[in-house]
Amino acid sequence: MDELKKFINQIVQEELIKIVISNKKNKEEKYNKINILLKINNNGKKYYQVEKFTDKQVFHENIDLESLEEKINEYLVNYKQLSAWSADTSFDLKISKKGKIFLGKKKSNNEKLKNTSHNKEKNYILKEGMIIEPLIDLGIFTKEGKVVNSKYDKYKQINRFLEIIDDEIKKSNYKDLTILDFGCGKSYLTFVLYYYFVKIKNINVKMIGLDLKEDVINKCNEIAKRYNYDNIHFELGDINGYKYNNKVDMVITLHACDTATDYALYNAVKWNTRMIFSVPCCQHELNSQMKAKNLSILNRYGIIQERTAALMTDAIRGNLLEACGYKTQLLEFIDIAHSPKNILIRASKANISEEKKKKAIEEVNAIIKEFNFKQTLMELLKKDNFI
């Protein structure tokens, strides 16, 4: 092993851009491979980001430049191959079954790799180092404000959600906002949103969370008090039939199940809400009704029928919001590899032409006719003459 350490010491004398450690020695080893990438943070400081790959996940860890040699020695106990690249040199180290070590070294132009690897880290809205109590309680941040390695994907998802909201918020100079969160659940994201609006955007907000579970509501109100989040409170209630008589600037609904999303969108339209952010879930309604004479192939396979019905549900919702005067987008909220519930509906009040409204309704009617659907949001909007 002294020979291996000698070779590793020789390799790390160069400023390495990328290292790939692979070919694990036994099947029990958790990680299939390990990538180590040179990065530069927003302050211009260099460090290495370690990516550890399992069959389904990637775990991240940041290490300083001085720790690289020690880490490589540690990792290579369980692997038989290392490939590494500096700006002008490539290394290839292999360990045979008998423990014999081979090191190949050649000159090569790795400038393209250098440019890719030196990209600055993504400028997240919630940055490491911030002490954000909801993220600490959720287990995403340590008490020191560092991202927990196993929660890195969740950290990115929360920032992605904030980015989508931030894109909309930047369009106007908001001083205060009233926000309703339907089906808030344990409300960690609600608390994160409150932090974003109050601490980062300096916007005065009044936030109301609504859920059906009394113990959850009581717990959320206790947490809000502990955080000293004075303008956020939680109420027990059903989305269907919820009444609120003052102005509402934003409605949020995350994973409201099946037609609960429709009732939330209906209330948002009824209140003339300026902004809507909805991540639908469990779109069962149309799936149970789906029968098509001309497109019977969609009924042949259960999984195809289920996914098609879910996509058509959200397409109908998007069009109906457009017909009610909202500029509407359906965005990928998170990578589908992490969750199939990855569509977010973003809608904002806009001057939609009558021609566009008419076309939106025509497209909905075409689907309704083909499959003989009865869709909740459409029925609610028709009943109150919104469409």
C-alpha positions in Angstrom: 0.0 0.0 0.0 3.0 2.3 0.4 3.4 2.1 -3.3 -0.2 3.2 -3.8 0.2 6.2 -1.5 3.4 7.1 -3.5 1.5 7.1 -6.8 -1.4 9.1 -5.3 1.0 11.7 -3.9 2.5 11.9 -7.4 -0.9 12.5 -9.0 -2.1 15.2 -6.6 1.0 17.3 -7.2 -1.0 18.6 -10.2 -4.1 20.8 -9.7 -6.6 18.1 -10.6 -9.8 19.2 -12.3 -11.7 15.9 -12.1 -11.1 12.5 -10.5 -13.2 9.4 -11.1 -12.9 6.5 -8.7 -14.6 3.3 -9.9 -14.6 -0.5 -10.3 -15.5 -1.4 -6.7 -13.7 -4.4 -5.1 -16.8 -6.0 -3.7 -20.6 -5.9 -4.3 -21.3 -4.8 -0.7 -19.7 -1.4 -1.3 -22.5 1.1 -1.2 -21.3 3.5 -3.9 -20.9 2.4 -7.6 -18.4 5.2 -8.3 -17.1 8.5 -6.8 -16.5 11.7 -8.8 -14.4 14.5 -7.3 -14.8 17.9 -9.1 -12.8 21.1 -8.7 -15.1 24.0 -7.9 -15.0 27.7 -7.2 -17.4 29.3 -4.8 -18.9 32.8 -5.0 -15.9 34.2 -3.1 -13.4 32.8 -5.6 -12.2 30.1 -3.2 -11.4 26.7 -4.7 -12.6 23.4 -3.2 -13.5 19.9 -4.3 -17.1 18.6 -4.5 -17.4 14.8 -4.0 -20.3 13.0 -5.7 -21.0 9.5 -4.5 -23.3 7.4 -6.7 -25.6 4.6 -5.6 -28.0 2.9 -8.0 -30.7 5.6 -7.4 -29.1 8.6 -5.6 -26.1 10.9 -5.5 -24.7 12.1 -2.2 -22.6 15.3 -2.1 -19.7 16.4 0.2 -17.4 19.3 -0.1 -13.8 19.0 0.9 -10.9 21.5 0.9 -7.9 21.2 -1.4 -5.6 20.0 1.4 -7.8 17.0 2.2 -7.8 15.6 -1.4 -4.9 13.2 -1.0 -6.2 11.8 2.3 -9.7 11.3 0.8 -8.4 9.5 -2.3 -6.3 7.2 -0.1 -9.4 6.5 2.0 -11.7 5.8 -1.1 -9.2 3.6 -2.9 -9.3 1.0 -0.2 -12.6 -0.2 -1.8 -12.0 0.5 -5.5 -9.6 -0.7 -8.2 -9.4 2.2 -10.6 -8.8 5.9 -10.6 -8.8 8.3 -13.5 -7.7 11.9 -13.1 -7.2 15.0 -15.2 -5.4 18.2 -14.7 -5.3 21.0 -17.4 -2.7 19.3 -19.4 -2.2 15.7 -18.0 -4.3 12.6 -17.8 -3.7 9.8 -15.2 -5.0 6.3 -15.2 -4.3 4.1 -12.1 -5.4 0.5 -11.9 -5.1 -2.1 -9.1 -5.1 -5.8 -10.2 -6.8 -8.6 -8.3 -3.4 -9.5 -6.9 -2.9 -6.0 -5.7 -0.4 -5.0 -8.3 -0.6 -1.3 -9.2 -0.2 0.3 -12.7 -0.1 4.0 -13.3 -0.4 5.5 -16.7 0.4 9.2 -17.4 0.1 11.2 -20.6 0.0 14.8 -21.8 -3.4 15.9 -23.0 -5.4 19.1 -23.6 -8.2 19.1 -21.0 -9.1 22.8 -21.3 -12.8 22.0 -22.2 -13.0 19.9 -19.0 -11.4 22.7 -17.1 -14.0 25.2 -18.2 -16.8 22.9 -17.3 -15.3 22.0 -13.9 -14.5 25.6 -12.9 -18.1 26.9 -13.3 -19.1 28.7 -10.2 -21.6 26.9 -8.0 -25.2 27.7 -8.6 -26.3 30.9 -6.9 -29.1 29.5 -4.8 -31.6 31.8 -3.0 -31.1 29.9 0.2 -27.3 29.7 0.5 -25.2 27.5 2.7 -24.2 29.4 5.8 -27.6 30.9 6.4 -29.2 30.0 9.7 -32.7 29.1 8.6 -34.6 27.4 11.4 -37.2 25.6 9.3 -34.4 24.0 7.2 -32.5 23.0 10.4 -35.7 21.4 11.9 -36.4 19.7 8.6 -32.9 18.2 8.8 -31.7 19.8 5.5 -29.3 22.2 7.2 -27.0 21.5 10.1 -27.1 23.9 13.0 -24.1 25.7 11.4 -26.1 26.2 8.2 -24.4 23.5 6.1 -26.4 21.2 3.8 -26.7 17.7 5.1 -25.2 15.4 2.4 -28.2 13.1 2.2 -30.6 16.0 1.9 -28.9 17.8 -1.0 -31.7 16.9 -3.5 -34.3 18.3 -1.2 -32.3 21.4 -0.7 -32.2 21.9 -4.5 -36.0 21.2 -4.8 -36.8 23.9 -2.2 -34.5 26.4 -4.0 -36.1 25.5 -7.3 -39.6 26.2 -5.9 -38.3 29.6 -4.6 -36.7 30.4 -7.9 -40.1 29.9 -9.7 -41.8 32.2 -7.2 -39.0 34.7 -7.4 -39.3 34.9 -11.2 -42.8 36.1 -10.7 -42.2 38.3 -7.6 -39.5 40.3 -9.4 -42.0 41.6 -12.0 -43.6 44.0 -9.5 -42.4 46.0 -6.6 -44.4 44.3 -3.9 -44.5 45.9 -0.4 -47.0 43.5 1.2 -48.7 40.3 0.2 -51.5 38.1 1.6 -50.8 34.4 0.9 -53.0 31.3 1.4 -51.4 27.9 1.5 -54.0 25.2 1.0 -53.2 21.7 2.3 -50.1 23.0 4.1 -49.4 19.7 6.0 -46.4 20.1 8.4 -45.7 23.4 6.7 -41.9 23.4 6.6 -42.1 24.9 3.1 -44.6 27.4 4.3 -42.1 28.5 6.9 -39.3 28.6 4.4 -41.5 30.8 2.1 -42.2 33.2 5.0 -38.4 33.4 5.6 -37.8 34.2 1.9 -40.4 36.9 1.8 -39.7 38.6 5.1 -35.9 38.1 5.5 -34.7 38.1 1.9 -37.2 40.1 -0.1 -38.2 42.5 2.8 -41.9 42.1 1.9 -44.5 42.3 4.6 -46.6 39.2 4.4 -49.7 37.7 6.0 -49.7 33.9 5.5 -52.5 31.5 6.3 -52.0 27.8 6.2 -55.0 25.5 5.9 -55.2 21.8 6.6 -57.7 19.1 7.7 -55.6 17.7 10.6 -56.1 19.4 14.0 -52.9 18.1 15.5 -50.9 19.3 12.5 -52.5 22.8 12.7 -51.8 23.1 16.5 -48.2 22.0 16.0 -47.6 24.5 13.1 -49.0 27.4 15.2 -46.6 26.4 18.1 -43.7 26.3 15.6 -44.6 29.7 14.2 -44.6 31.1 17.8 -41.2 29.5 18.5 -39.7 31.1 15.3 -41.3 34.5 16.2 -43.0 34.4 12.8 -45.7 36.8 13.8 -47.7 37.1 10.6 -48.2 33.5 9.9 -51.0 31.3 11.3 -52.7 28.1 10.6 -56.4 27.2 10.5 -58.4 23.9 10.5 -60.5 23.7 7.4 -61.4 22.1 4.1 -60.3 23.6 0.8 -63.8 22.9 -0.5 -66.0 25.7 0.9 -63.3 27.7 2.6 -64.3 31.4 2.9 -62.0 34.4 3.1 -63.3 37.9 2.5 -60.2 40.0 2.2 -57.9 40.3 -0.8 -55.6 37.4 -1.6 -52.4 38.0 -3.6 -51.1 34.5 -3.8 -52.5 31.0 -3.5 -50.1 28.0 -3.0 -51.2 24.4 -3.2 -48.6 21.7 -2.9 -49.7 18.1 -3.5 -53.3 18.7 -2.7 -54.8 15.4 -3.6 -57.0 14.8 -6.6 -59.9 17.4 -6.8 -58.6 19.3 -3.8 -56.3 21.1 -6.3 -59.4 22.0 -8.4 -61.1 23.6 -5.3 -58.0 25.5 -4.5 -57.7 26.9 -8.1 -61.4 27.7 -8.1 -61.0 29.7 -4.9 -58.0 31.5 -6.3 -60.0 32.5 -9.4 -63.0 33.6 -7.3 -60.8 35.8 -5.1 -59.2 37.3 -8.3 -55.8 36.2 -6.9 -52.8 37.7 -8.6 -50.5 34.7 -8.5 -51.1 30.9 -8.3 -48.5 28.2 -7.7 -49.9 24.7 -7.6 -48.2 21.3 -7.6 -51.1 18.8 -8.3 -51.1 15.3 -6.9 -53.1 12.0 -7.3 -55.2 13.0 -10.4 -57.7 10.2 -10.1 -60.8 11.9 -11.3 -60.4 11.6 -15.1 -58.6 8.3 -14.8 -61.8 6.7 -13.4 -63.9 8.2 -16.3 -61.5 7.6 -19.2 -63.2 5.8 -22.1 -62.3 6.7 -25.7 -63.8 5.3 -28.9 -61.3 6.9 -31.2 -58.3 6.6 -28.9 -59.0 3.3 -27.2 -55.3 2.4 -27.2 -55.0 4.8 -24.2 -57.3 2.4 -22.2 -55.3 -0.7 -23.1 -52.5 -0.3 -20.6 -53.2 0.8 -17.0 -50.1 2.8 -16.5 -50.5 4.6 -19.8 -54.1 5.5 -19.0 -53.1 6.7 -15.5 -50.3 9.0 -16.7 -52.3 10.3 -19.7 -55.3 11.1 -17.5 -53.0 12.9 -15.1 -51.4 15.0 -17.9 -54.7 15.8 -19.4 -56.0 16.9 -16.0 -53.3 19.4 -15.6 -53.6 20.6 -19.2 -57.3 21.2 -18.7 -56.5 23.1 -15.5 -53.9 25.3 -17.3 -56.3 26.1 -20.1 -59.1 26.9 -17.7 -56.9 29.4 -15.8 -56.0 30.9 -19.1 -59.7 31.3 -20.0 -60.1 33.1 -16.6 -57.5 35.7 -17.4 -54.3 34.1 -16.2 -51.0 33.8 -18.1 -50.4 30.1 -17.3 -47.3 27.9 -17.5 -46.8 24.2 -16.7 -43.2 23.8 -15.5 -41.1 20.9 -14.4 -40.8 21.4 -10.6 -38.3 18.7 -9.9 -36.5 16.0 -12.0 -38.9 13.2 -12.8 -36.3 10.8 -11.5 -37.0 12.0 -8.0 -40.8 12.1 -8.3 -43.4 11.6 -11.0 -45.4 14.5 -9.3 -43.1 17.0 -10.9 -45.4 19.5 -12.7 -46.0 22.9 -11.2 -48.8 25.2 -12.5 -47.7 28.9 -12.4 -50.4 31.4 -13.2 -50.5 35.2 -12.9 -53.2 37.7 -13.7 -52.7 39.2 -17.1 -54.4 40.8 -20.0 -55.4 37.7 -22.0 -57.1 38.4 -25.3 -60.6 37.1 -25.9 -59.3 35.1 -28.8 -56.8 33.2 -26.6 -59.5 32.6 -23.9 -61.9 31.2 -26.6 -59.2 28.9 -28.0 -58.4 27.6 -24.5 -62.0 26.7 -23.9 -62.3 25.1 -27.3 -59.3 22.9 -26.6 -60.8 21.8 -23.2 -64.2 21.0 -24.8 -62.4 18.8 -27.4 -60.9 16.6 -24.7 -64.2 16.6 -22.7 -66.1 15.5 -25.8 -63.6 12.8 -26.9 -63.5 11.1 -23.4 -66.9 12.2 -22.1 -65.2 13.7 -19.0 -66.7 15.6 -16.2 -64.0 17.7 -14.6 -64.4 19.4 -11.2 -62.7 22.8 -11.9 -64.6 23.2 -15.2 -67.9 22.4 -13.4 -67.2 24.9 -10.6 -66.2 27.7 -13.0 -69.2 27.1 -15.2 -71.5 27.2 -12.2 -70.3 30.7 -11.3 -70.1 31.9 -14.9 -66.4 32.4 -15.0 -66.3 30.5 -18.3 
